[in-house]
Amino acid sequence: MPAFQLLRQKAPILNYFFLKDQQMKISFKDLLLEPLWEKIRNHERLSTEDALTLYASEDLKGIGVMANEVRKRMHGDVATYVFNRYINYANLCILTCQFCAFSAKKRDPHAFEIAIPEVVAVTKEAWEEGSTEIHMVGGLHPSLPASWYLELLREMKKVAPKIKIKAFTAIEIRHLAKRIFKKSILETLYLLREAGLDALTGGGAEIFDPIVRDQICRGKETAEEWLEVHRVWHQMGMKSTATMLYGHIETPAHRVDHLRRLRELQDETRGFTGFIPYAFVPETTELAHIVPVAPEENLKNLAIARLFLDNFDHITAYWISMGLETAAAALHYGVDDLHGTIKEEKIFHMAGAKTPQEQSVQAFEEVIRKAGREPYQRDTFYQLVVRGS
């Protein structure tokens, strides 16, 4: 049975996600959305108060229509995906975040560390299979030397010179600069870029509010420190993505504060290529008592991000944490990108995610077409890939 039919059977409330856009008329159940729609039509920026109004509203369809109009204005009927490969080089970490089931200490049974030749072999294989990007993160490893990271990047580029290496979170960069390279953020980023780093990942942002961070990732760097790394990277003329981990103990006000800080940095640097919110997977974490985010909440969060982040070109639905069907439905809720083929994702699956560990190009193109969009492969920087070039 096609995925969309199966989703309709399981959750009839989701049926309207698949209506043709031209059939979705703007008639709000929540009249408080009408002045927001007027702002959007006039290309006016939404305030943080407007965003809180959106989160408080139960008119999911109305919010979705507005977000879809913004998406259509920016991208027409194009929806994209990236042919990429995930590599987690190690999960040894000096932190013990409450929301994380990935990190490990050396004697933990789930601890792992991959040698450079193995990472290089995977990189070569990925390039030969058609991947244009390696997405690579790890824990805050206590003992790998600076030379290891530089050699890793150089050797990856030797076997696949044209592949883009999107690697390391801002938290990893701060760890490397302070404890491993013992240099400034700028100097560390320059060395990594010279060795082959093309883009930074958006991980480690979680929720910026300090009280929330103290409860879900005590000891992790602050929001200001996360933002500083991306600011420096952008000032070097480089690009990165931005993320948000939601669906745990945060409130709508915390989400809006997070989005506001991202929007302000984007105003300053224009260095973020896209926004990728992650739905929290609690099953095997210390926060296992938390109920996972419902599909409706995923779509609402994505739609509000599209409406509020007016200076971000792209909003990506992370299918790993919400499922491909909901991610495809989000193409009617402001989303224009479905992320990547991935292969061997560990972080969310070690937390209990039940989604597949990879998707095929064919699967992406099928669900995108069924959602009424035109599928295109894109690269790390959201530029369309011309096949055969």
C-alpha positions, 0 to 999 in steps of 0.5 A: 500500500502506498505510504500516503494511503497508509498514513490516511488509514492510520490518522484520518486527521492528516488527510488534508495534508495531501490536498492540492495547494490550489484547493486550500482556501484561506479561511481561518478558524482562528481570526487572530491569524488574519492580521498575521496573514496580512503582514505576510502578504505584505512581506512584513516581518513577524514579531516574537508576539506573532510567533507566540500567537501562532504557537497558541493557535489550534488552526493548524490548517490556517497556519499551514496555508500561510506557510505554504504560500511563503514556500510557494513564493520562494520556491515554486513547486521545487522540493529537494533532497541531498544524496549524502552519507552519514559518518559518526567517527566516534561517540566517546564524549566528555559530556553526559547530556540528559537527552542523548543516548549516543555519547559513551565513556570508554568502558561503556558497551556501546562505545565506538571509535572508527579509524581513519582508514575506515572513514576514508573507505566509506567516503570513497564508497559514498562518492562512487555511489553518487553521494555529493556530501559526507555529513560527519559528527562525533562526541567530544572525544577526550584524547584524539589529537589535533593531527588526527582530525586534520589527517582525517579530512585530508585523507577523505579529500584525497579519495574524493576531492569533489565531495563536500565534507559537512562536519562537526557541530559548533560544540565540537569546534569549541572542544577542539579549539579549547582542549585539542588544538589549543587555539582560537575558534578562528585559528581552529576553523582555518586549519580545519578548512585548509584540511578539507572542511567545507561546511559546519553542521547545525547540531548542538544548538538544542534549545538556547534558553539557559534554564532548559539547557541546564536540565537537558544538557548540563555542562554543554556550551551556552547559546552565545558560544554556539552562535559565536562559532557560526558567526566566525565561520560565516565571517570566513565566507563559509556556510552552515545550517541551523537546528533546534531540538524540540519536543522535550521540556521546552515551552513555545516561548523557548522555541520562539526565543531560539528562532529569534536568536537564529534570525538575528544572526542570519540578519548579521551574517547571511551564512545559514543555508537552511533550518533543520528542526529535530523532533526529540526521540526520548525512548532510551534517554534519561527523558524517556518519560516524555511523550514523543511529538505528534505529527501535527506538532511537527508540521506546526513547528515547521510551518511557524519556522517558515513564517518566522525565519523570513531570512532563511532560504530553506526549511528542511524536514528531518525525516529521521525523527518524524518519518518520511510520510510526515516529512513529505506532508510538511511540503504543504506546511512551508517545507521545501527540502527533505534532507538526505539519503543519510545511510547508517544514522546512529544518534537518533536511532540509539535514542530509539527512532524507528525510522529507517536508517537510510532512504533511496533517491527513488523513495524521495522522488516518489513521495515528493511527486505524490505531494505535488512537487517537482523533485530535485537533487541538491548539494550541501549548499542547497544548489540544484545538482545537474546529473551527469555533470 
